[in-house]
């Protein structure tokens, strides 16, 4: 049974930083592409960033230069470092896995975590 457990969300002021973590289990993490999606109130879920096993990355235009995705295959964990946070980054952030390893906006993400709330507000 695949499990994706996110942590690290919370309340932060505009301009601040947060680091999200996602621990994976029950899957071949080392061959999967991993990603972070987010869903803001009243909006559709959107792909924020992804990373392949070769560490090829994709970023949505709205987060380029501010967010960084990374992975540690030894720990079966993917991270999202978020800097210069804006109120419009407020959303539930979901970790996701593409077991075929493709990543990016055209991949099929088979598994999602329960999500972690990120709120950017003064």
C-alpha distances in whole Angstrom, upper triangle without the diagonal:
4,6,10,13,16,20,23,24,28,31,33,37,38,38,36,33,29,26,23,20,16,14,11,8,5,8,11,13,16,17,15,18,17,19,20,21,23,25,28,30,31,30,27,24,25,24,25,24,22,22,22,21,25,25,27,27,27,29,30,34,33,32,33,35,34,30,28,25,24,21,21,19,19,18,15,17,18,21,24,27,29,33,36,34,36,36,34,31,30,27,23,21,18,16,15,13,15,13,17,18,21,21,24,25,25,21,18,16,12,10,12,13,15,18,21,24,27,30,33,37,40
4,7,10,13,17,20,22,25,28,30,34,34,35,32,29,26,23,19,16,13,11,7,6,4,6,10,10,14,14,12,14,13,15,16,18,20,22,25,27,28,27,24,21,22,20,22,21,19,19,18,18,22,22,23,23,24,25,26,30,30,28,30,31,30,26,25,21,20,17,18,16,17,15,12,13,15,18,20,24,26,30,33,31,32,32,31,28,27,24,20,18,15,12,11,10,12,11,14,16,18,18,21,22,22,18,16,13,10,7,9,10,12,15,18,21,24,27,30,34,37
4,6,10,13,17,18,21,25,27,31,31,32,29,26,23,20,16,13,10,8,6,5,6,8,11,11,15,16,13,15,13,14,15,16,18,20,23,25,27,25,23,20,21,19,20,20,18,18,19,19,22,22,23,22,23,24,25,29,28,26,28,30,28,24,23,19,19,16,16,15,16,14,11,11,13,16,18,21,23,27,30,28,30,30,28,25,24,21,18,16,12,10,10,10,13,13,17,17,20,18,21,22,23,19,17,14,11,8,8,7,9,12,14,18,21,24,27,30,34
4,7,10,14,15,18,22,24,27,28,28,26,22,19,16,12,10,6,6,5,7,9,10,12,11,14,15,13,13,10,11,11,13,15,17,20,22,24,23,21,17,18,16,17,16,15,16,17,17,21,19,21,20,20,21,22,25,25,23,24,26,24,20,19,16,16,14,14,14,16,13,10,9,10,12,14,18,19,23,26,24,26,26,25,22,21,18,15,12,9,7,7,8,12,13,16,16,18,16,19,20,21,18,16,12,11,8,7,5,8,9,11,15,17,21,24,27,30
4,7,10,12,15,19,21,24,26,26,23,20,17,14,10,8,5,5,7,9,12,13,15,13,17,18,16,16,13,13,12,14,15,17,19,21,24,23,21,18,19,18,17,17,16,17,19,19,23,21,23,21,21,21,22,26,25,22,24,26,23,20,19,16,16,14,15,15,16,13,11,9,10,12,13,16,18,22,24,22,24,24,24,20,19,17,13,11,9,8,10,12,15,16,20,19,21,19,21,22,23,21,19,15,15,11,9,6,7,8,9,13,15,19,22,25,28
4,7,8,12,15,17,21,22,22,20,17,13,11,7,6,4,7,9,12,15,16,18,15,18,20,17,16,12,12,10,12,12,15,17,19,22,21,20,16,17,16,15,15,15,16,18,19,22,20,22,20,20,19,20,23,22,19,22,23,20,16,16,14,14,13,15,16,17,14,12,10,9,9,10,13,14,18,21,19,21,21,20,17,16,14,11,8,7,7,10,12,16,18,21,20,21,19,20,21,23,21,20,16,16,13,10,7,7,6,6,10,12,15,18,21,24
4,6,9,13,15,18,20,20,17,14,11,9,6,5,6,9,12,15,18,19,21,18,20,22,20,19,15,14,12,14,14,16,18,20,23,22,22,19,19,18,17,17,17,18,21,22,24,22,23,21,21,20,21,24,22,20,22,22,19,16,16,14,15,15,15,17,18,15,14,11,11,10,10,12,13,17,19,17,20,20,20,17,15,14,11,10,10,10,13,16,20,21,24,23,24,21,22,23,26,24,23,19,20,16,13,10,10,8,6,9,10,14,16,19,22
4,7,10,11,15,17,17,14,11,7,6,5,6,9,11,15,18,21,22,23,20,22,24,22,21,17,16,13,15,14,16,17,20,23,22,22,19,19,19,16,17,18,19,22,23,25,22,24,21,21,20,21,23,21,18,20,20,17,14,15,14,15,15,16,19,20,16,16,13,12,10,9,10,11,14,16,14,17,17,18,15,14,13,12,10,12,12,16,18,22,24,27,25,26,23,23,24,27,25,25,22,23,19,16,13,13,10,7,9,9,12,14,16,19
4,7,9,13,14,15,13,10,7,8,6,9,11,14,17,20,23,24,25,22,25,26,23,22,18,16,13,13,12,14,14,16,20,19,20,17,17,17,15,16,18,20,23,25,27,24,25,22,21,19,20,22,19,17,20,20,16,14,15,15,17,18,19,22,23,20,19,16,14,12,10,11,11,13,15,12,14,14,15,12,10,10,9,8,11,12,16,19,22,25,28,26,26,23,23,23,26,25,25,22,23,20,16,13,12,9,5,5,5,8,10,13,16
4,7,10,13,14,11,10,8,10,10,12,15,18,21,24,27,27,29,26,28,30,27,25,22,19,16,16,14,15,14,16,20,20,21,19,19,20,18,19,21,23,27,28,30,27,28,25,24,22,22,23,20,18,21,21,17,16,18,18,20,21,23,25,26,23,23,19,18,15,14,13,12,14,15,12,14,13,15,12,10,10,10,11,14,16,19,23,26,28,31,29,30,26,26,26,29,28,28,25,26,23,19,16,15,12,8,6,5,6,8,11,13
4,7,10,12,10,10,9,12,12,16,18,21,24,27,31,31,33,29,32,33,30,28,24,22,18,18,16,16,15,16,20,20,22,20,21,21,19,21,23,26,29,31,33,29,30,27,26,23,22,23,20,18,21,21,17,17,19,20,22,24,26,29,30,26,26,22,21,18,16,15,13,13,14,11,12,11,13,11,9,11,12,13,16,19,22,26,29,31,34,32,32,29,28,28,31,30,30,27,29,26,22,20,18,15,11,8,6,5,6,7,9
4,7,8,6,7,8,11,13,16,19,22,26,29,32,32,33,30,32,33,31,28,25,22,19,19,16,17,16,18,21,21,23,21,21,21,19,20,23,25,29,31,32,28,29,26,25,22,21,22,18,16,19,19,15,15,17,19,21,23,25,29,30,27,27,23,21,18,15,13,11,11,10,8,9,9,12,11,10,12,14,14,18,20,23,27,30,32,35,32,32,29,28,28,31,31,31,28,30,28,24,22,21,17,14,11,8,6,5,6,8
4,6,5,8,10,14,16,20,23,26,29,32,36,36,37,33,35,36,33,31,27,24,21,21,18,19,17,19,22,22,24,23,22,23,20,22,25,27,31,33,34,30,30,27,26,23,22,22,18,17,19,18,15,16,19,21,23,26,28,31,33,30,30,26,24,20,17,15,12,11,9,8,8,8,12,11,11,14,16,17,21,23,26,29,32,35,37,35,34,31,29,29,33,33,33,31,33,31,27,25,24,20,17,14,11,8,5,5,5
4,5,9,11,15,17,20,23,27,30,33,36,36,37,33,35,36,33,30,27,24,20,20,18,18,16,18,21,21,23,22,21,22,18,20,24,26,30,32,33,29,29,25,24,20,19,19,15,14,17,16,13,14,17,20,23,26,28,32,33,31,30,27,24,20,17,15,11,10,7,5,5,6,10,9,10,14,17,17,21,23,26,29,31,35,36,34,33,29,28,27,31,31,32,30,33,31,27,26,25,21,18,15,12,9,6,6,6
4,7,10,14,16,20,23,26,29,33,36,36,36,32,33,34,32,29,26,23,20,21,19,20,19,21,24,23,24,23,22,22,18,20,23,25,28,31,31,27,27,24,23,19,19,18,15,13,15,13,10,12,15,18,21,24,27,30,32,30,29,26,23,19,16,13,10,7,4,5,6,9,12,11,13,16,18,18,22,23,26,29,31,34,36,33,32,29,27,27,31,31,32,30,33,31,28,26,26,22,19,17,13,12,9,10,10
4,7,11,13,17,20,24,27,30,34,33,34,30,31,33,30,28,24,22,19,20,18,20,19,21,24,23,25,23,22,21,18,19,22,24,27,29,30,26,26,23,22,19,19,19,16,14,16,14,11,12,14,17,19,22,24,28,29,27,27,23,21,17,14,11,8,6,5,5,8,11,13,11,12,15,17,17,20,21,24,27,30,33,34,32,31,28,26,27,31,31,32,29,32,29,26,24,24,20,17,15,12,11,8,10,10
4,7,10,14,17,20,23,27,30,30,30,27,28,29,27,24,21,19,16,18,16,19,18,21,24,23,24,22,20,19,16,17,19,20,24,26,26,23,23,20,20,17,18,18,16,13,15,13,9,9,11,14,16,18,20,24,25,23,23,19,17,13,10,7,5,4,6,6,10,12,14,11,12,15,16,14,17,18,21,24,27,29,31,29,28,25,24,25,28,28,29,27,29,26,23,22,22,18,15,14,11,11,10,12,13
4,7,10,13,17,20,23,27,26,27,24,25,27,24,22,19,17,14,15,15,17,17,20,23,22,22,20,19,18,15,15,17,19,22,24,25,21,22,19,19,17,18,19,17,13,16,15,11,10,11,12,14,16,18,21,23,20,20,16,14,10,8,6,5,7,9,8,12,13,15,11,12,13,13,12,14,15,18,21,24,27,29,26,27,23,23,24,27,26,27,24,26,23,20,18,18,15,12,11,9,10,10,13,15
4,7,10,13,16,20,24,23,24,20,21,23,21,19,16,14,12,14,14,17,18,21,24,23,23,20,19,17,14,14,15,16,19,21,22,18,20,17,18,16,18,19,17,14,16,15,12,9,9,10,11,13,14,18,19,16,16,12,11,7,6,4,6,9,12,11,15,16,17,13,14,14,14,11,13,13,16,18,22,24,26,23,24,21,21,22,25,24,25,22,24,21,18,16,17,14,11,12,10,13,13,17,19
4,7,10,13,17,20,20,21,17,19,21,19,17,13,12,10,12,12,15,17,20,23,21,21,17,17,15,13,13,14,15,18,19,21,18,19,17,17,16,17,19,18,15,17,17,14,11,10,9,10,11,13,16,17,15,14,10,8,6,5,6,8,11,14,13,16,17,17,13,14,13,11,9,10,9,13,15,19,21,23,21,22,19,19,20,23,22,22,19,20,17,15,12,13,10,8,10,9,13,14,18,20
4,7,10,13,17,17,18,14,16,18,16,15,12,11,10,13,14,17,19,22,25,23,22,19,18,16,14,14,14,14,16,17,19,17,19,17,18,17,19,22,20,17,19,19,17,13,12,10,10,9,11,13,14,11,10,7,6,5,6,9,11,15,18,17,20,21,21,17,17,16,13,10,10,9,12,14,17,19,21,19,21,18,19,21,23,21,21,18,19,16,13,11,13,11,10,12,13,16,18,21,24
4,6,10,13,13,15,11,14,16,13,13,10,10,9,12,14,17,19,22,25,23,21,18,17,16,15,13,13,13,15,16,18,16,18,17,17,18,19,22,22,19,20,21,19,15,14,11,11,9,10,12,13,10,8,5,5,6,9,12,14,18,21,19,22,23,22,18,18,16,14,10,9,6,9,10,14,15,18,17,19,16,18,19,21,19,18,15,15,12,10,8,10,10,10,13,14,18,20,24,26
4,7,11,11,12,10,13,15,13,14,11,12,12,15,17,20,23,25,28,26,24,21,21,19,18,17,15,15,16,16,19,17,20,19,20,21,22,26,25,22,24,24,22,19,17,14,12,10,10,10,11,8,6,5,7,9,12,15,18,21,24,23,26,26,26,22,22,20,17,14,12,9,11,11,15,15,18,17,19,18,20,22,23,20,20,16,16,13,12,9,12,12,13,16,18,21,24,27,30
4,7,7,9,7,10,12,10,12,10,12,13,16,18,21,24,26,28,26,24,21,21,18,18,17,15,14,15,14,18,17,19,19,20,21,23,27,26,24,25,26,24,21,19,15,14,11,11,10,11,9,5,6,8,11,14,18,20,24,27,26,28,29,28,24,24,21,18,15,12,9,10,9,12,12,15,15,17,16,19,21,22,18,17,14,13,10,10,9,12,13,15,19,20,24,26,30,33
4,6,8,8,11,13,12,14,13,15,16,19,21,23,27,29,31,29,27,23,24,22,22,20,18,17,17,16,20,20,22,22,23,25,26,30,30,27,29,30,28,24,22,19,17,14,13,12,12,10,7,9,12,15,18,21,24,27,31,29,32,32,31,27,27,24,21,18,15,12,12,11,14,12,16,16,19,18,21,23,24,20,19,16,14,11,12,11,14,16,18,21,23,27,30,33,36
4,7,8,12,13,12,15,14,17,19,20,23,25,29,31,32,31,28,24,25,23,24,22,20,19,18,17,21,21,23,23,25,26,28,32,32,30,31,32,31,27,25,21,20,17,16,14,14,13,10,12,15,18,21,25,27,31,34,32,34,35,34,30,30,27,23,21,18,15,14,12,13,11,15,16,19,19,22,24,24,20,18,15,13,11,13,13,16,18,20,24,26,30,33,36,39
4,6,9,9,8,11,12,15,17,19,22,25,28,30,32,30,27,23,23,21,22,20,17,16,15,14,17,18,20,21,22,24,26,30,30,28,29,30,29,26,23,20,18,15,14,12,13,13,9,12,14,17,20,23,26,30,33,32,34,34,33,29,29,26,23,21,17,14,12,9,10,8,11,12,15,16,19,21,21,17,16,13,11,10,12,13,17,18,21,25,26,30,32,36,39
4,5,6,7,10,11,15,18,20,23,26,30,32,34,31,28,25,24,22,22,20,17,15,13,11,15,16,18,19,21,23,26,29,30,28,28,30,29,25,23,19,17,14,13,10,12,12,9,12,13,17,20,23,26,30,33,32,34,35,34,30,31,28,25,22,19,15,13,10,10,7,10,10,14,15,18,21,20,17,16,14,13,12,15,16,19,21,23,27,28,32,34,37,40
4,6,5,8,8,12,15,18,21,24,27,30,32,29,27,23,22,19,19,17,14,12,10,9,12,13,15,16,18,20,23,26,27,25,25,26,25,22,19,15,13,10,10,7,9,9,6,8,10,13,16,20,23,26,29,29,31,32,31,27,28,25,23,19,16,13,11,8,10,8,10,9,13,13,16,19,19,16,15,13,13,12,13,14,18,19,20,24,25,29,30,34,37
4,6,8,10,14,17,20,23,26,30,33,34,32,29,25,24,21,21,18,14,11,9,6,10,11,14,15,18,21,23,27,28,25,25,26,26,22,19,15,13,10,9,6,9,10,8,10,11,15,18,20,24,27,30,30,32,34,32,29,30,28,25,22,19,15,14,11,11,9,11,9,13,13,17,20,20,17,17,15,15,15,17,18,21,22,23,27,27,31,32,36,39
4,7,9,13,17,19,23,26,30,33,34,31,28,24,23,20,20,17,13,11,8,6,9,11,13,15,17,20,23,26,27,25,25,26,26,23,20,16,14,12,12,9,12,14,11,13,13,16,19,22,25,28,31,31,33,34,32,29,30,28,26,22,19,16,14,10,9,7,7,6,9,11,15,18,17,14,14,13,14,14,16,18,22,22,24,28,28,32,33,37,40
4,6,10,13,16,19,22,26,29,30,27,24,21,19,16,17,14,11,9,7,7,10,11,12,13,15,17,20,23,24,22,22,24,24,21,18,14,13,11,12,10,13,14,10,11,11,14,16,20,22,26,29,28,30,31,29,26,27,25,22,19,16,12,10,6,6,4,6,4,8,8,12,15,15,11,11,10,10,11,13,15,19,19,21,24,25,29,30,34,37
4,7,11,13,17,20,23,26,28,25,22,18,16,13,14,11,7,6,4,6,9,9,9,10,11,14,16,19,21,19,19,21,21,17,15,12,11,10,12,11,15,15,12,12,10,13,14,17,19,23,26,25,27,28,26,23,24,22,20,17,14,11,9,6,5,6,7,4,6,5,9,11,12,9,10,9,10,11,12,14,18,18,20,22,23,26,28,31,35
4,7,10,14,17,20,24,25,22,20,16,14,11,11,9,6,5,6,8,11,10,11,10,11,12,15,18,19,17,17,19,18,15,13,9,9,8,11,11,14,14,10,9,7,10,11,14,16,20,23,22,24,25,23,20,21,19,17,13,11,7,6,5,6,8,10,8,9,7,9,12,13,10,11,9,10,10,10,11,15,14,16,19,19,23,24,28,31
4,7,10,14,17,20,22,19,16,13,11,8,8,6,4,6,9,11,14,12,11,9,9,10,11,15,15,14,15,17,16,12,11,8,10,10,13,14,17,16,13,11,8,9,9,13,14,17,20,19,20,21,19,16,18,15,14,10,8,6,5,6,8,11,13,11,11,7,8,10,12,10,11,8,11,10,9,11,14,12,14,16,16,20,21,25,28
4,7,10,13,17,19,16,14,10,9,6,6,5,6,9,12,15,17,14,14,11,10,10,11,14,14,12,14,16,14,11,11,8,11,12,15,16,19,17,15,12,9,9,8,11,12,15,17,16,17,18,16,13,14,12,10,7,6,5,6,9,11,14,16,14,14,11,10,11,14,13,13,10,13,11,9,10,12,10,11,13,13,16,17,21,24
4,7,10,14,15,12,10,7,5,4,5,7,9,12,15,18,20,18,17,14,12,11,10,13,13,12,14,17,15,12,13,12,14,16,19,20,23,21,18,16,13,12,11,14,13,16,18,16,16,17,14,11,12,9,8,6,5,6,7,10,12,16,18,16,15,12,11,10,13,12,13,10,13,12,9,10,11,9,11,12,12,15,17,20,24
4,7,10,12,10,8,5,5,7,7,10,12,16,19,22,23,21,20,17,15,13,11,14,12,12,15,17,15,13,15,14,17,18,21,23,26,23,21,18,15,14,12,14,13,16,17,14,14,14,11,9,9,6,5,4,6,9,10,14,16,19,21,20,19,16,14,13,16,16,16,13,16,14,11,11,11,8,9,9,9,12,14,17,21
4,7,8,6,6,4,6,9,10,13,16,19,22,25,27,24,24,20,18,16,14,16,14,14,18,20,18,16,18,18,21,22,25,26,29,26,24,21,19,18,15,17,16,18,19,16,15,13,11,9,9,5,5,7,8,12,13,16,18,22,24,23,22,19,17,15,18,18,17,15,17,16,13,13,12,9,10,10,10,12,14,17,20
4,6,5,7,7,9,12,12,16,18,22,25,28,30,27,26,23,20,17,15,16,14,15,18,21,18,17,20,20,23,25,28,29,32,29,27,24,21,20,17,19,16,18,18,14,13,11,8,8,6,4,6,9,11,15,16,20,22,26,27,26,25,22,20,18,21,21,21,19,21,19,16,16,15,12,12,10,10,10,12,14,18
4,6,8,10,12,15,16,19,22,26,29,32,33,31,30,26,24,21,19,20,17,18,22,24,22,21,23,23,26,28,31,32,35,32,30,27,25,23,21,22,20,21,21,17,15,12,11,11,9,7,9,12,14,18,19,23,25,28,30,29,28,25,23,21,24,24,23,21,23,21,18,18,16,14,14,11,12,11,13,15,18
4,7,10,12,16,17,21,23,27,30,33,35,32,31,28,25,22,19,20,18,20,23,26,24,23,26,25,29,30,33,35,37,35,32,29,27,26,23,25,22,24,23,20,18,15,13,14,12,10,12,14,16,20,21,24,26,29,30,30,29,26,24,21,23,24,23,22,23,22,20,20,18,16,17,15,15,15,17,18,21
4,7,9,12,14,17,20,24,26,30,31,29,28,24,21,19,16,17,15,17,20,23,21,20,23,23,26,28,31,32,35,33,30,27,25,24,21,23,20,22,22,19,17,15,12,12,11,9,11,13,14,18,18,21,23,26,27,27,25,22,20,17,20,21,20,19,21,20,18,18,17,15,16,15,15,15,17,18,22
4,6,10,12,16,18,21,24,27,29,27,25,22,19,17,14,16,15,17,20,23,21,20,22,21,24,26,29,30,33,31,28,26,23,22,20,22,20,23,23,20,18,17,14,14,13,11,11,12,13,16,15,18,19,23,24,24,22,19,17,14,16,17,16,15,18,17,15,16,16,14,16,15,16,17,19,21,25
4,7,9,12,14,18,20,24,26,23,22,19,16,15,13,15,14,15,18,21,19,17,19,18,21,22,25,26,29,27,24,22,19,19,17,19,18,21,21,18,18,17,14,12,12,9,9,9,9,12,12,15,16,20,21,21,19,16,15,12,14,15,14,12,15,14,12,13,13,11,13,13,14,16,18,21,24
4,6,9,12,15,18,21,23,21,19,16,13,11,9,12,11,12,14,18,17,15,16,16,19,20,24,25,28,26,23,21,18,17,15,17,16,19,19,17,16,16,13,12,13,10,11,10,10,12,11,14,15,19,20,19,17,14,12,9,12,13,13,12,15,15,13,14,15,13,15,15,15,17,18,21,24
4,6,8,12,14,18,19,17,15,12,9,8,7,11,11,11,13,16,15,13,14,12,15,17,20,21,25,23,21,18,15,15,13,15,15,17,19,17,17,18,15,13,14,12,12,10,9,10,10,12,12,16,17,15,14,10,8,7,10,10,11,10,14,14,12,14,15,13,15,16,15,18,19,22,26
4,7,11,14,17,18,16,14,11,8,6,5,9,8,7,9,12,11,9,10,10,13,15,19,21,24,22,20,17,14,13,10,12,11,14,15,14,14,15,13,10,12,11,12,9,10,10,11,13,14,18,19,17,15,11,9,9,13,13,14,13,16,16,14,15,16,14,14,15,13,16,16,20,23
4,7,11,14,15,12,11,7,5,4,6,10,10,8,9,12,11,8,8,7,10,12,16,17,21,20,17,15,11,11,9,11,11,14,16,15,17,18,16,13,16,14,14,11,11,10,10,12,13,16,17,14,13,9,7,9,12,12,14,12,16,15,14,15,17,15,16,17,16,18,19,22,25
4,7,10,11,9,8,6,5,7,9,13,14,12,12,14,14,11,10,7,9,10,14,15,18,18,15,13,10,10,10,13,14,17,19,19,20,22,20,17,19,17,16,13,12,10,9,9,10,13,13,10,9,6,6,8,11,10,12,11,14,14,13,15,18,16,17,19,18,21,22,26,29
4,7,8,5,5,4,7,9,12,15,17,15,14,15,16,12,10,7,7,8,11,12,15,15,13,12,9,10,11,13,15,18,21,21,23,25,23,20,22,20,19,16,14,12,11,10,10,12,12,9,9,6,8,11,13,11,13,12,15,15,15,16,20,18,19,21,21,24,25,28,31
4,5,5,5,7,9,12,15,18,20,18,17,19,19,16,13,10,10,9,12,11,15,16,13,13,11,13,14,17,19,22,25,25,27,29,27,23,25,24,22,19,17,14,12,10,9,10,10,6,7,6,9,12,13,11,13,12,15,15,16,18,21,21,22,24,24,27,28,32,35
4,5,7,10,13,16,19,22,24,21,20,21,22,19,15,12,10,9,10,9,12,14,12,12,11,14,16,18,21,24,27,27,29,31,30,26,28,26,25,21,19,16,14,11,11,11,10,7,9,9,12,16,16,14,16,15,16,17,18,19,23,22,24,27,26,30,31,34,37
4,5,9,12,16,19,21,24,21,19,20,21,19,15,13,11,10,12,11,14,16,15,15,14,16,17,19,22,24,27,27,30,32,30,27,30,28,27,23,22,18,17,15,14,14,13,9,10,11,13,17,17,15,18,17,19,20,21,23,26,25,26,29,28,31,32,36,38
4,6,10,13,16,19,20,18,16,17,18,15,12,9,8,8,10,11,14,15,14,13,11,12,14,15,18,20,23,24,26,29,27,24,26,25,24,21,19,16,16,14,14,15,15,11,11,10,12,15,17,15,18,17,19,19,20,21,24,23,24,26,25,28,28,32,35
4,7,10,14,16,18,16,14,16,17,15,12,10,10,11,14,14,18,19,17,16,13,14,15,16,18,20,23,23,26,28,26,23,26,25,24,21,20,17,16,15,14,15,14,11,10,9,9,13,14,13,16,16,19,20,20,22,25,24,24,26,25,28,28,32,34
4,7,10,13,15,13,11,13,14,11,9,8,9,11,14,15,19,19,17,16,12,13,12,14,15,17,20,20,22,24,22,19,22,21,21,18,17,15,14,14,13,16,15,12,11,8,8,11,13,13,16,15,18,19,19,20,23,21,22,23,22,25,25,28,31
4,7,9,12,10,9,12,13,11,10,9,11,13,17,18,22,22,20,18,14,14,12,14,15,17,19,19,20,22,20,17,20,19,19,16,16,14,14,14,14,17,16,13,11,8,6,8,11,11,14,14,18,18,18,20,22,20,21,22,21,23,23,27,29
4,6,8,7,6,9,10,8,8,9,12,15,19,20,24,23,21,19,15,14,11,12,12,14,15,15,16,18,16,14,17,17,17,14,15,14,14,16,16,19,19,16,14,11,8,9,13,14,16,16,19,19,18,19,21,19,19,20,18,20,20,23,26
4,5,6,6,10,11,10,11,12,15,18,22,23,27,26,24,21,17,16,13,14,13,15,15,15,15,17,14,12,15,15,16,14,15,15,15,17,17,21,21,19,16,13,10,9,13,14,17,16,20,20,19,20,21,19,19,19,17,19,18,22,25
4,6,5,9,10,10,13,14,18,21,24,26,30,29,27,24,20,19,16,16,14,15,14,14,14,16,13,13,16,16,18,17,18,19,19,21,21,25,24,22,19,16,13,12,16,18,20,20,24,24,22,23,25,22,22,21,19,20,19,22,24
4,6,9,9,9,12,14,18,21,25,27,30,29,27,24,20,18,15,15,12,12,12,11,10,12,10,9,13,14,16,15,17,18,19,21,22,26,26,24,22,18,15,14,18,19,21,21,24,24,22,22,23,20,19,18,16,16,15,18,20
4,6,5,6,9,11,15,18,22,24,27,25,24,21,17,15,11,11,9,9,10,9,10,13,11,9,12,13,15,13,15,16,17,20,21,24,25,22,21,17,14,14,18,19,21,20,23,23,21,21,22,18,18,17,14,15,14,17,20
4,5,6,8,11,14,18,21,24,27,26,25,22,18,16,12,12,10,10,11,12,13,16,14,12,16,17,19,16,18,18,19,21,21,25,25,22,20,17,14,15,18,19,22,21,25,24,23,23,25,21,21,20,18,19,18,21,23
4,6,8,11,14,18,21,24,27,26,25,22,18,16,13,11,10,9,9,11,13,16,16,14,17,19,21,18,20,20,21,23,24,27,27,24,22,19,17,18,22,23,25,24,27,27,25,25,26,23,22,22,19,20,18,20,22
4,7,10,13,17,20,23,26,24,24,20,17,14,10,8,6,5,6,8,10,14,13,11,14,16,18,16,18,18,20,22,24,27,27,24,23,20,18,19,22,23,25,24,27,25,23,23,24,20,19,18,15,16,14,17,19
4,7,10,14,17,20,22,21,20,17,13,10,7,6,5,6,8,9,12,14,14,11,14,14,15,13,15,14,16,18,20,23,24,21,20,17,15,17,20,20,22,20,23,22,20,19,21,17,16,16,14,15,14,18,20
4,7,10,14,17,19,18,17,14,11,8,6,5,7,8,12,12,15,18,17,14,17,17,17,14,15,14,16,17,19,21,22,19,18,15,14,16,20,19,21,19,22,21,19,19,21,18,17,18,16,18,17,21,23
4,7,11,13,16,15,14,11,7,6,5,6,9,12,15,15,18,20,19,15,18,17,17,13,13,11,13,13,15,18,19,15,16,12,12,15,18,17,18,16,19,18,16,16,19,16,16,17,16,19,19,23,25
4,7,10,12,12,11,9,6,5,7,8,12,14,18,18,21,23,22,19,21,20,19,15,15,12,13,14,15,17,18,15,16,13,14,17,20,18,20,17,20,18,17,17,20,18,18,20,19,22,22,26,28
4,6,9,9,8,6,4,6,9,11,15,17,21,21,24,26,25,22,23,22,20,16,15,12,13,12,14,15,16,13,15,13,15,18,20,18,19,17,18,17,16,16,19,18,18,21,20,24,24,28,31
4,5,5,6,5,6,8,12,14,17,20,24,24,27,29,28,25,26,25,23,19,18,14,15,14,16,16,18,15,18,16,19,22,23,21,22,19,20,18,18,18,21,20,20,23,22,26,27,30,33
4,5,5,7,8,11,15,17,20,23,27,27,30,32,31,27,28,27,24,21,19,15,15,13,15,14,16,13,16,16,19,22,23,20,21,18,19,17,18,18,21,21,22,25,25,29,30,33,36
4,6,8,11,13,17,19,22,25,29,29,32,34,33,30,30,29,27,23,21,18,18,16,18,17,19,17,20,20,22,26,27,24,24,22,22,20,20,20,23,23,23,26,27,30,31,35,37
4,5,9,11,15,17,20,23,27,27,30,31,31,27,28,26,24,20,19,15,16,15,18,17,20,18,21,20,22,25,26,23,23,21,20,18,18,17,20,20,20,23,24,27,29,32,34
4,7,10,14,17,20,23,27,26,29,30,29,26,26,24,22,18,16,12,13,12,14,13,16,14,17,17,19,22,23,20,20,17,17,15,15,14,17,17,18,22,22,26,28,31,34
4,7,10,13,16,20,23,22,25,27,26,22,23,21,19,15,14,10,11,11,14,14,17,15,18,16,18,21,22,19,20,16,17,14,14,13,15,15,15,18,19,23,24,28,30
4,7,10,13,17,20,19,22,24,23,19,20,19,17,13,12,8,10,10,13,14,16,14,16,13,15,18,20,17,18,15,16,14,13,12,15,14,14,17,17,20,22,25,28
4,6,10,13,17,16,19,21,20,16,18,17,15,12,12,9,12,13,16,17,20,17,18,15,16,18,21,19,20,17,19,16,15,13,16,13,13,15,14,18,19,22,25
4,6,10,13,12,15,17,17,13,14,14,13,10,11,10,12,14,17,19,21,18,19,15,15,17,20,19,20,17,19,17,15,14,16,13,12,13,12,15,16,19,22
4,7,10,10,14,16,16,13,15,15,15,12,14,13,16,18,20,23,24,21,22,18,18,20,23,22,23,21,23,21,19,18,19,16,14,15,12,15,14,18,20
4,7,7,10,13,13,9,12,13,14,12,14,14,17,20,22,25,26,23,23,20,19,20,23,23,24,22,24,22,20,19,19,16,14,13,10,12,11,15,17
4,5,9,12,13,11,13,15,17,15,18,18,21,23,25,28,30,27,26,23,21,22,26,26,27,25,28,26,23,22,23,19,17,16,12,13,11,14,16
4,7,10,11,10,12,15,18,17,20,21,23,26,28,31,32,29,29,25,23,24,27,28,29,27,30,29,26,25,25,21,19,17,13,13,10,12,13
4,7,8,6,9,12,14,14,17,19,21,24,27,30,31,29,28,24,22,22,26,26,28,26,28,26,23,22,22,18,16,14,10,9,7,9,11
4,5,5,8,11,14,14,18,20,23,26,28,31,33,30,29,25,23,23,26,27,28,26,29,27,24,23,23,19,17,14,11,9,6,8,10
4,5,6,9,13,14,18,20,23,27,29,32,34,32,31,27,25,24,27,28,29,27,29,27,24,23,22,18,16,13,10,7,5,6,9
4,5,8,12,13,16,19,21,24,26,30,31,29,28,24,22,21,24,25,26,24,27,25,22,22,21,17,16,13,10,9,8,9,13
4,6,9,10,13,16,18,21,23,27,28,26,25,22,20,19,22,23,24,22,24,22,19,19,18,14,13,10,8,7,7,10,13
4,7,9,13,16,18,22,24,28,30,28,27,23,22,21,24,24,24,22,24,22,19,18,16,13,11,8,5,5,5,8,12
4,6,9,13,15,19,22,25,27,26,25,21,20,19,22,22,21,19,21,19,15,14,13,10,8,6,6,7,9,12,15
4,7,10,13,17,19,22,25,24,24,20,19,19,21,20,20,17,18,16,12,11,9,6,5,4,6,8,11,14,18
4,7,10,13,16,19,22,20,20,17,16,16,19,18,17,14,16,14,10,9,9,5,5,6,7,10,13,16,20
4,6,10,13,16,19,18,18,15,15,15,17,15,15,11,13,10,6,6,7,4,7,9,11,14,16,20,23
4,7,10,13,16,15,15,13,14,14,16,14,13,10,11,8,6,5,8,7,9,12,13,17,19,23,26
4,7,10,12,12,12,10,11,12,13,11,10,6,7,5,4,6,10,10,12,15,16,20,22,26,29
4,6,9,8,10,8,11,12,13,10,9,5,6,5,7,9,13,13,16,19,20,24,26,29,33
4,5,6,7,6,9,11,10,7,6,4,6,7,10,12,16,17,19,22,23,27,28,32,35
4,5,8,9,13,14,13,10,8,7,7,8,11,14,18,19,22,25,26,30,31,35,39
4,6,8,12,14,12,8,8,9,9,12,15,18,21,22,25,27,28,32,33,37,41
4,6,10,12,11,8,9,10,11,13,15,17,21,21,23,26,27,30,31,35,38
4,7,9,8,6,8,9,12,14,16,19,22,22,24,27,27,30,31,35,38
4,7,7,5,8,8,11,13,14,16,20,19,21,23,23,26,27,31,34
4,6,6,9,10,13,15,15,18,21,19,21,23,22,25,26,29,32
4,6,8,10,13,15,15,18,20,19,21,22,22,24,25,28,32
4,7,9,13,15,16,19,22,21,24,25,25,28,29,32,35
4,6,9,12,13,17,20,19,22,24,24,27,29,32,36
4,6,9,11,15,18,18,21,23,24,27,29,33,36
4,6,8,11,14,15,18,20,21,25,27,30,34
4,7,11,14,15,18,21,23,26,29,32,36
4,7,10,12,15,18,20,24,26,30,33
4,7,8,12,15,17,20,23,26,30
4,5,9,12,15,18,21,24,28
4,7,10,13,16,20,23,26
4,7,10,13,16,19,23
4,7,10,13,16,19
4,6,10,13,16
4,7,10,13
4,6,10
4,7
4
